[in-house]
Amino acid sequence: MFHKNIKLIIATLISIWGVYEFTEVHILNGISILLLAGIFVLFYFKNEFILLAFLQLRKQNFPGAQKWLTYIKKPEAALTTKQQGYYNYLHGIMLSQTNMTQSEKYLRKAIRLGLSMDHDLAMAKLQLAGIAMTKRRKREATNLMAEAKKLDKHGMLKEQMQMMKQQMKKI
């Protein structure tokens, strides 16, 4: 909605207003206003449109997720580096169903920019391994699966990895 630097300026101005309310002995108003400033700081680190796209993706609503991502104009300027990584990660996951080459480009860019959570990084590498496997690049797929297995500390992707290993044996 707002540029990332404007969010920080708004948070600073609201915080100053909150401190003013404290000096006027309106404690509850000051606390409420500081919580409002906290929302702008949160949205500096977590883009609201990316969060809404993740919610749509959890519901398997790919057109809805795509709609929320289209609201982000010029992601290089409007998003922090990690947010750009998640922006590309979401595009890569959505395109993995239809356009493998484009999906691979987005996922590689997401890994290069960085993802905050190891689980998301493991999922991106597992998706890339699947793409490499369909393009008959077995060595690259094996390396990516090994990296994904290291990153998947809670075993959430264990079933997908086993299925992919079985498919790799057929190649």
C-alpha positions in Angstrom: 0.0 0.0 0.0 2.7 2.5 1.1 6.3 2.6 0.0 8.6 0.9 2.6 10.2 4.1 3.7 6.9 5.9 4.0 5.8 3.2 6.4 8.7 4.0 8.7 8.1 7.8 8.5 4.4 7.2 9.5 5.4 4.9 12.3 7.8 7.6 13.6 5.2 10.3 13.5 2.6 8.1 15.2 5.2 7.2 17.9 5.9 10.9 18.5 2.1 11.4 18.9 2.1 8.5 21.4 4.9 10.0 23.5 3.0 13.3 23.5 -0.1 11.5 24.8 2.1 10.0 27.6 3.3 13.5 28.6 -0.3 14.7 28.8 -1.0 11.8 31.2 -3.3 10.0 28.8 -1.6 6.6 29.3 -4.2 4.4 27.6 -4.3 6.7 24.6 -0.4 6.6 24.4 -0.4 2.8 24.6 -3.0 2.5 21.9 -1.2 4.9 19.6 2.1 3.0 20.1 0.4 -0.2 19.1 -0.9 1.5 16.0 2.7 2.5 15.2 3.8 -1.1 15.7 1.4 -2.2 12.9 3.3 0.1 10.5 6.6 -1.3 11.7 5.3 -4.8 11.2 4.2 -4.1 7.7 7.7 -2.7 7.0 9.1 -6.1 7.6 6.2 -8.2 6.4 4.4 -6.8 3.3 0.7 -7.0 3.7 0.1 -8.1 0.1 2.5 -11.0 0.4 0.8 -12.1 3.6 -2.6 -12.0 1.9 -1.2 -13.9 -1.1 0.1 -16.6 1.3 -3.3 -16.9 2.9 -4.9 -17.4 -0.6 -2.2 -20.0 -1.5 -3.0 -22.0 1.7 -6.6 -22.2 0.4 -5.2 -23.4 -3.0 -6.7 -20.3 -4.6 -4.0 -19.5 -7.2 -6.0 -16.7 -9.0 -6.6 -15.0 -5.6 -2.9 -15.2 -4.7 -2.0 -13.8 -8.1 -4.5 -11.0 -7.7 -2.8 -9.9 -4.4 0.7 -10.1 -5.9 -0.3 -7.9 -8.9 -1.0 -5.1 -6.4 2.7 -4.8 -5.8 4.1 -2.4 -8.4 7.9 -2.3 -8.9 8.9 -4.9 -6.2 12.5 -3.9 -6.4 11.7 -0.4 -5.0 8.7 -1.3 -2.8 10.0 -4.4 -1.0 13.0 -5.3 1.2 15.3 -8.0 0.0 13.7 -10.8 1.9 10.2 -9.6 0.7 11.5 -9.7 -2.9 12.6 -13.3 -2.2 9.1 -14.2 -1.0 7.6 -12.4 -3.9 9.6 -14.5 -6.4 9.0 -17.6 -4.3 5.2 -17.2 -4.6 5.4 -16.5 -8.3 7.6 -19.6 -8.7 5.2 -21.9 -6.8 2.2 -20.6 -8.7 3.9 -21.0 -12.1 5.3 -24.5 -11.3 1.9 -25.9 -12.4 1.9 -24.4 -15.8 5.3 -23.0 -16.9 8.4 -24.8 -15.6 11.0 -22.6 -17.2 9.5 -19.4 -15.8 9.0 -21.1 -12.4 12.6 -22.2 -12.3 13.7 -18.6 -13.0 11.6 -17.2 -10.2 12.6 -19.9 -7.7 16.3 -19.4 -8.4 15.9 -15.7 -7.9 14.1 -16.3 -4.6 16.9 -18.5 -3.3 19.5 -15.9 -4.4 17.6 -13.1 -2.6 17.0 -15.2 0.5 14.1 -16.6 2.3 13.7 -16.1 6.1 12.5 -19.6 7.0 14.4 -22.8 6.4 11.2 -24.6 5.5 10.4 -22.2 2.7 14.0 -22.5 1.4 13.7 -26.3 1.5 10.4 -26.1 -0.4 11.9 -23.9 -3.1 14.9 -26.3 -3.5 12.5 -29.3 -3.6 10.5 -27.5 -6.4 13.7 -26.8 -8.3 14.7 -30.5 -7.9 11.4 -31.5 -9.4 11.9 -29.2 -12.3 15.5 -30.4 -12.8 14.2 -34.0 -12.7 11.5 -33.3 -15.4 14.3 -31.7 -17.6 16.4 -34.9 -17.1 19.1 -33.3 -15.0 19.5 -36.0 -12.4 22.7 -34.9 -10.8 21.3 -31.4 -10.2 18.1 -32.8 -8.9 20.0 -35.1 -6.4 22.1 -32.2 -5.1 19.0 -30.0 -4.6 17.1 -32.8 -2.8 20.1 -33.3 -0.5 20.1 -29.6 0.3 16.4 -29.6 0.9 16.7 -32.6 3.2 19.3 -30.7 5.3 17.0 -27.7 5.6 13.8 -29.7 6.4 14.6 -30.1 10.1 11.0 -31.0 11.1 10.4 -33.6 8.4 7.5 -31.8 6.9 8.6 -32.5 3.3 9.6 -36.1 3.9 6.7 -37.7 1.9 7.4 -35.4 -1.1 11.1 -36.3 -1.0 10.4 -40.0 -0.9 8.0 -39.8 -3.9 10.6 -37.8 -5.8 13.3 -40.3 -5.0 11.1 -43.1 -6.4 10.4 -41.1 -9.5 14.2 -40.4 -9.9 14.9 -44.2 -9.9 12.8 -44.5 -13.0 14.9 -42.0 -14.9 
